[in-house]
């Protein structure tokens, strides 16, 4: 997150499920029961553009990129998608979008965008900043989106297809089972709360199962130790399950490098 937004972003609000505020407007997080708005979130905010070899696309704001390219590829009205989503996160039906596209577009600069809620006006620069806030408060980040690389994405898809990933519904049932809660009891969890709590519950369960086995010598882990459930959990990068750092590679192959130096 850029430094100017970091100054106004309250990370403790994500823990409690509270909204973030931008220019006096409250931006509410998405709840796990509101699947429709999770789908809108993905449709609107999660398309990378900096990898595209087109200077005009790289230079344009994300809002213009979404209106000009993304929404058209989806075959859906940008105005409709944006109005529905922002009415939800602003908790206000008085959201407006004015998207003016001339009949002949010579440059992305020809497009005029104005939007806001009630008497508060935003432009497409504000949209970029609000997008970054919304990504963060719902468990993603701009870095994650823009780290997209087509070749690695193919490898990631293959990895995920072999990893027996469970469905979103299964994740909710696993969460309820580990936490000892009913589905109705967690229906008001935000996406961030759900993701963070589930990761911590899985870490706790792994610690409970494997720590006694490691301590007794019954099993040995490549990592050496079982990660404690109270340690800080860093946000995973887009390809962290596929790639390792140079230092980590050298450490895991210490014998190879030591023998090559003899």
N, C-alpha and C positions, 0 to 999 in steps of 0.2 A: 504494500500500500504506500502511495506517495506521502511525503512528509507532511504536507498541508492537511490531508485527510486524517492522517494518524493523530494529529493534534486534537481533532474534534471527535474522533471515533472512540466510543467508550466500550472497551472489550468486556467489562463486567456486565454490561447490559445483555450481551449474548448469553451469558450464564443464566441470567434470570428471565430471559425471554422478553426483554424490554426493547422498545424501539430505539433506533438511532435518530439523530436530528440533523437536518441539513437546511440551512437558511430558514429556520423556524418551522420547517415541515417535518413531522414525525414519520419515519419509515419503519413499518412494522415487519418483523420476520415472518416467514412462511411456517405454518403449522403442518405437522405430518399428516393430519387428517384431510388437509386441503390439497388433494392430489392434482386437481385441475390447475392450481396455481403453481405447483411444482413443475408441471408440464409447460406452462407458459413461461416460467423462469428459464427453463432450458431452451425454449424456442427463441426467446428474446436476447438473452445475455451471454450465451456460451459459445458463440462462434468466433474463432480466432481470425485475425486478418493480417497480422504483421508478417506472416510467412508468405503471403501472396506477392508475387513478383510484379506488382503494379504500383508505381509511385503514387498515383492518385488515390488508390485504396488505402495505402499506408498513411497518407497525409490526412485523409478525411476522418471526421469524428466517428465514433462507433454508431451514433444515432443515424447519421447519414448512410453509413454502411448497411445498417439494418434496414432502413427504409428503401434504399436503392437496390440492394442486392439480396439480402437474407430473406426478407418477407416475400419478395417476388419468387424466389426459389421455393418457398414454402407454399406459394399459391394462396396466401392469405392476406387480408388487409392489415397493413402496419398500424393504421389508426385504431382498428378494432382490437388487435392484440395488445397494444400499448395502453389503451383506455381501460380494458378489462383488468390488466395486471396492476396498473398504478391505482385504480380505484380500490383494489384490495389492499395493497401495502400502505397507501395513505389513509385507508379507512374513511374515504370521502368519495361520494359519487360525482362531485363537481370538478372532475379532471377534464382538461381540454387539450387537444392537439391540433395545431394548424400546420399542415404539411403542404407546401405549395411547390409543385413540380411543373415547370413550363412544358409545353407540348414538345419542344425540341430542347434537349439537355446537352449543352456543349461541354459542360464541366460540372462536377459535383458542387461547385461554388454557386451554381445557378439555383440550387434548391434552398428554399427558405423554411426554417423550422422554428416553431414557437410552441411552447407547451407550459403547463403548470396546473395549479389547483386553486380554485376560488380566485382570490386577487393576487396570488403570487405567481410571477412569471419566471420560467426557466428557459434556457437556450440549449443548444446541443452540446456545449461545453459542460454545462451543469449535468446533462444526461450522462456523460462519461464519468463524472465524479459520483453521481448517485448509483450508477451501475457498479462501480467498484465497491461502494458501501454495501449494496445488496448482495453482491457475490460473497463478500467477507462474512456478513451476518447470517448467510445461509450455507456456510461450510466450504465455499470455494474461494478462489483468489484470481486476480488478473494475471499473475505470474503463471498459475496453473493453466489458464485458458491459452495464453499466448506462447506457452512452451510447446505447443502443438507442432509436430513434424510428421508429415505423411508416412514416411518409411517406418518410423518408430510406432506410429499409430496402428499400422498393419500388424506389427509384431505384438503390440499390446492386445489387439483384438484376438490374435491367435492364443496368446498367453491366457487371457480371460476365458476363452472357450475351453481351455484345458483345465482351468482352475476350479471347475464345479461351483461357480458363484451362485449363491442363493438369491431368490427374488426379494424384492422390497417387502412383500407380504411376509415372507419367511423371516426376514430380518426383524420385523416387528414382533413376530411370535417368539423368536429367540430372545429378544430383549425382554419381553414380558416374562418369559420362563426364568431367565437369569435374575431379573429384578424382583420377581415375585409379585408382579402387578397384572391387572387385567388390561385388555385393550382400551376399554373406556377410560381407565385411570391415566393412560398416557396420551390420549387423543389430542390434548392441548399442548403437548411438547412441540417446541419448534424443531425445524430440521437440524439446526445447530445443536440443540440440546440432545436430540436423539442420537446423532452421530457421535458426539463427544462422550455421552454416557455409555453407549454401546461399546465403543472402543475400550473404555475403562473397565466395563464389566467383563469383557473378553480377556483383557490383561489380568484382571483379578482371578478369573477362573483358571487361566494358564498358570499363574503363580501358585495357586492352591494345589493344582494337580502335579506340576513338574518340580517345584522347589523341593519337596521331600525326597523325590526320586534322585535329583541331582546331588543333594546333600548326603544321601545314603550311598552314593556311588552306583546306583542301579542303572542310570543312564548318563551319557555325556553329551552336552550340546556343543555344536560348532561355535556358537557365540560365547561359550564359556559359562555364562551365568543366565539365570532366568530374570528377565526384566521385572523389577519391582513395580507393583501396581500404583505406587505413589509417585513414580518418576514422571517428569514432564514428557508429554507425548507431542512430538513435533508434527506439523502438518506435512503429509506426504506430497511429494512432487508427482507430476503426471506420469513419469516413467520410472519412479523409484523402485518398482517391482522388477524392472528389466535391467536397469543400469546400476553400477556401483562406481564410487569415486576411485580415482587413481590410488590414493592412500589405502583405501579399503581393499583394493585388488592386490596391492603389494603385500599388505598384511596377511591376506588369506593365502598368498602364494610365497610365503617367506622362504620356504625350502628351495623353491625354484630359483629365486633371485640370489640366495646365499651360495648355491652351487655354481651359478653362472659367474660369480666373482672369484672363484678359486682358480 
